[in-house]
Amino acid sequence: MTSVYTGYSNPYAGSAYSRAVATQPSLANTLATIDDSATGSGNAATNLTLSDGARAQLATASSLPDFATITTVARAALDKLYAAAKATGPLDADGKLTVSLTSFDRRALFAVATNNGGKFTPDEQSVAAAALDSRFNAALAPAAQTTKLTGDHGAIYKAALDYLDAASPEEKATSIWTAQRNAVAKGVQATQTEPSKPPSGISNDPVAAYLAQYPNGSAAPTQDFSSVAKTVRATLDAQAKSAAALGRELVFDRGRKTGQLADLSTIDNRSLSAIALNQDQLFSKQESFAAKQELDSRSRASILTALKQSQKTGDPTQLSLGILNAYSAMSNEERQATHWTTSLRDTAVQNYKSTHTLLSMLKGG
């Protein structure tokens, strides 16, 4: 199959990734090897003590599905998408997408992009790589807006560092990830010294490449809000149908003693905003109120996360930066539904600048 997709150059194409993964030892395997060696040596005094970080890594690794399973599931999911779209691949004759990979998580996309197990076509690899690229851009976009508001380039480098650190073990095993992680770490260090100046001259810096392509931040295409409302209306109707099949009523009040409580946890914020604002009168008062409560809960969680980051780092500016990142990540409808106004944004900017100035004065003193 000849690839006609030209929107993205797959950085993993032609790499020896599959061999690297095949020989990459897991933490559990490494520990087992150490344990076997200690037992066989006859040295009864040999002990292995794990740090809290190692214990957490082991727990995470043991709970993850193996990569072969992820690959098999991704292959089946692609085939199911093609069948539903009546397509034979991810691209049509004109090179346009026939299916959406939004339902694929990052690890599944990585399996496709790297052609793990040799199960994916060149077109599938390129489209998956483009999807990964888009997710990186989406992770940086809010922080890019925050940087524009505050002049602090540390915000966008920290966002890139968080994104890279959230990679799967397989992604972290690649030389590409290592090079970019090292570059971003240097960028973070540079912005700690001169936050108002974008770092330069760092090899393999994905943030510099992003800012060169999107000097004002990348804007993700947004679906028409009425279409969002119709889609989430169908989602709620499907939940009601499932509840009815069990002889239950779908309810939106947590205080109700009977009925099946609607699950809003998997609904994205923009869709929740469509329910809460109810601009097209598609939702009941109970549904709108429940959506508003869920949005308020998520807003409080984002502020709490920013506060914890400030406390963890000992940097009080992180609270304002976290609030600004959350604001920048919202659509206009989300801001309206949660009452995150421009006044709130401007206050956060002012708080950041005054706190940063005060800290600079104290350090200078």
HELIX and SHEET records of a PDB file:
HELIX    1   1 TYR A   17  THR A   23  1                                   7    
HELIX    2   2 LEU A   27  SER A   41  1                                  15    
HELIX    3   3 ASP A   52  SER A   63  1                                  12    
HELIX    4   4 PHE A   67  ALA A   85  1                                  19    
HELIX    5   5 ARG A  106  ALA A  113  1                                   8    
HELIX    6   6 ASN A  116  GLY A  118  5                                   3    
HELIX    7   7 PRO A  122  THR A  150  1                                  29    
HELIX    8   8 GLY A  154  ASP A  165  1                                  12    
HELIX    9   9 PRO A  169  LYS A  172  1                                   4    
HELIX   10  10 SER A  175  THR A  193  1                                  19    
HELIX   11  11 PRO A  206  GLN A  213  1                                   8    
HELIX   12  12 PHE A  225  ALA A  245  1                                  21    
HELIX   13  13 ASN A  269  LEU A  277  1                                   9    
HELIX   14  14 LYS A  285  THR A  313  1                                  29    
HELIX   15  15 THR A  317  ALA A  329  1                                  13    
HELIX   16  16 ASN A  332  THR A  338  1                                   7    
HELIX   17  17 THR A  342  GLY A  364  1                                  23    
SHEET    1   A 2 LEU A 250  VAL A 251  0                                        
SHEET    2   A 2 GLN A 260  LEU A 261  1                                        
END                                                                             
